[in-house]
Amino acid sequence: MSAPARDGHRLAKDSLGLSQIIASTLANIAPAMSFFFGFGLIVSGAGVGAPLTIFTAMVVILFLTNTLAEFSKYRPSTGSFVTFIGMSFGPFAGAAASIFVVVGYCIAASSVVVIAGGWAASTLHLFLGVNIPWQVLSVIVTGIVGLLVSRGISLSTTWAAIFFYFELILLLIGAVIMLWVSRATLSWHPLMFSSITGGWKGIGLGFPLAVYLFIGWENSAMLAEETTNPRRNVPRALITGTLAIGILYMFLAFATENAFKNNLTAISASTIPFVDAFKASAAGLLIVAYIAGVTSIFSSLIGLTNAQARILFSSSREGLLPVFFGKIHPQYKTPHAAMWTYILVALAIVLVFGYAYNIDPVTLFGDTGTLGTIPVIVTYLLTNLALPVYMLRYHREDFSPIKHLILPLVGTGAMLFPLWGLVQPGQPYPFNLYPKLSVALLIFSVIYGTILAKRNPDLVQRIGSYVADEEY
């Protein structure tokens, strides 16, 4: 495998400002979609005190945010995790990470593709009486997103922001209506530690799912090359996005539980508590919740394709993956080959399992989301461990024991809880297979990385060679 030449392999510099990468990050997280399908499960583990579990998850994500922010201050890179791991632990680790995290992200992306079709089909059927197979709608949404993201980062990010802020307004309207309708029985009970089922044990049970609500927080780091002043703006976007989404989730959780009058049994029995609570509060405006779901899913697919496909692109550009994925569109300056490959593979996963195994959208959403999240969380952990190594190797004079050692180690320890929740023995089929599949992927990735590093000794110079704000 030959490494592509550096000349001409740069993305459109200074195309995005701070507000745009924050919006792209929040769009990637997709608060409506994540909260709709995740909150009920968090409540079943943590009880009515679920908002405090979400707060705990936000704090843990902030530990990870510190790691990525510190890396981005010193070496802002579109390669993100792959670059940081490779520069810290060597080229074989970077090559292995390129396979491991890209595959994980792609599987996780398929969960958004499938729910895009499923939610759109449900919305059309419920409000218009139109029946279109969800698979067809998934194909249509994927095609639209693919065309949009390949036409320029500014264009696609603007649309992601529009959809996100529209979604945000709808969510806030729904939450305020719930609180207004239930004002006579309004209670601060959800924010009290005594409301958590089993205390700290209850937080532990709901914690893995609460962490999943934040997946996508890292989006802005992958847009570094196209961001103005990335050493300043990327860290700010990471921290601002995490805090904003955590506060929003807690507010939505507070409103939803009050609409249910803090009835744990009723909340746990609901498949989508926010929608059911909104229906009970203002049935005539139920379409608001469904439209919020549609815009959430669409903006998420734009945001994740823009960001996560850039890791595939960057890995190719630095010689870790085939050169095909490192192509840049001559007019739009987008990594179009990596983007189309990424989103079409995610669609293929959906269609194969949706048709061949006849799995319904919600079930397939859970399956692919769980399987894809395991490699992503492992990558988070490795990046945390990479920070002190990187700082001691390249910036020893700036090494801070708190920022560069203690916080990453605490974040690593905390992230072991959601990882254990995903891989612990005794899970029902098919979830019991996912840890084995993830280990198989990890072994394959390590073998690939080892062989590639031996065949290409120049990789040690190539990894991290494209710094976002440096010219060549």
Buried (B, 14 or more C-beta within 10 A) or exposed (E): EEBBEEEEBBBBBEBBBBEBBBBBBBBBBBBBBBBBBBBBBBBBBBBBBBBBBBBBBBEBBBBBBBBBBBBBBBBBBBBBBBBBBBBBBBBBBBBBBBBBBBBBBBBBBBBBBBBBBBBBBBBBEEEEEEEBEBBEBBBBBBEBBBEBBBBBBBBBBBBBBBBBBBBBEBBBBBBEBBBEBBEEEEBEBBBEEEBBBEEEEBBBBBBBBBBBBBBBBBBBBBBBBBBBBBBBBBBBBBBBBBBBBBEBBBBBBBBBBBBBBBEBEBBBEBEBBBBBBBBBBBEEBBEBBBBBBBBBBBBBBBBBBBBBBBBBBBBBBBBBBEBEBBBBBEEBBBBBBBBBBBBBBBBBBBBEBBEEEEBEBBBBBBBBBBBBBBBBBBBBBBBBBBBBBBBEEEBEEEEEEEBBBEBBBBBBEBBEBBBEBBBEEEBEEEBEEBBEBBEEBBEBBBEBBBEBBEEBEEBBEBBBBBBBBEEE
